[in-house]
Amino acid sequence: MTRRLLRLRSGIKWKLRKLPRETKDKHLAERCQIVLLAAKRSSQRAIAESVGCHQSRVSRVLKRFREEGMCWFSHNWTTGIKGIK
């Protein structure tokens, strides 16, 4: 299986680092951590072990991030409010 590189611009990295500190949503914080670790070229297995989730979750998060980018993080799933730009 080949690894797909995930490259993040510095502004995106900054938002992904800042976002978990500004929210109480642990799932959002987990998604940020997964994407940041993938950008450091960690394997999905290593990311799953580090974050404490299943490898299939890591795969789904990365797939969704590649498809939708930061727009995916901008939706508050509990209230339905869009916020991050």
C-alpha positions in Angstrom: 0.0 0.0 0.0 1.4 3.4 -0.9 1.2 6.3 1.4 -0.5 9.5 0.2 1.4 12.5 1.4 -0.6 15.2 3.1 0.9 18.6 2.8 -0.4 21.5 4.9 0.2 25.2 4.5 1.5 26.9 7.6 -1.9 28.8 8.0 -3.8 25.5 8.0 -1.3 23.9 10.5 -1.7 26.9 12.8 -5.5 26.6 12.7 -5.3 22.9 13.4 -3.1 23.5 16.4 -5.2 26.3 17.7 -8.7 24.7 17.2 -8.5 22.0 19.9 -7.6 24.6 22.5 -10.7 26.7 21.6 -13.3 23.9 21.7 -14.7 21.4 24.2 -15.5 19.0 21.3 -13.1 16.0 21.9 -13.9 14.5 18.5 -12.9 17.8 16.7 -9.6 17.8 18.7 -9.0 14.2 17.7 -9.6 15.0 14.0 -7.1 17.9 14.2 -4.5 15.7 15.9 -5.0 13.0 13.2 -4.5 15.4 10.4 -1.4 17.0 12.0 0.2 13.6 12.6 -0.5 12.6 9.0 1.2 15.8 7.8 4.3 14.6 9.8 4.2 11.5 7.6 3.2 9.1 10.4 1.6 5.9 9.3 -2.1 5.4 9.9 -1.3 2.6 12.4 1.1 4.9 14.4 -1.5 7.7 14.3 -4.2 5.4 15.6 -2.0 4.2 18.4 -1.0 7.7 19.3 -4.5 9.1 19.3 -6.2 6.0 20.8 -8.6 5.2 18.0 -9.0 2.5 15.4 -7.0 2.7 12.2 -10.2 2.8 10.1 -11.2 6.0 11.9 -7.8 7.5 10.9 -8.4 6.5 7.3 -11.9 8.0 7.2 -10.8 11.3 8.8 -7.9 11.7 6.3 -10.1 10.8 3.4 -12.7 13.4 4.4 -10.0 16.0 5.0 -8.6 15.4 1.6 -12.0 15.8 0.0 -13.3 18.8 2.0 -10.3 20.4 3.6 -10.8 22.9 6.5 -14.5 23.3 5.5 -15.1 20.0 7.2 -13.8 21.5 10.5 -15.9 24.6 10.2 -19.3 22.9 11.0 -20.3 22.6 14.6 -22.1 19.3 14.5 -23.8 19.7 17.9 -25.5 23.0 17.2 -25.4 23.1 13.4 -23.6 26.4 13.3 -20.9 27.1 10.8 -18.0 29.0 12.3 -14.4 28.6 11.3 -13.2 30.3 8.1 
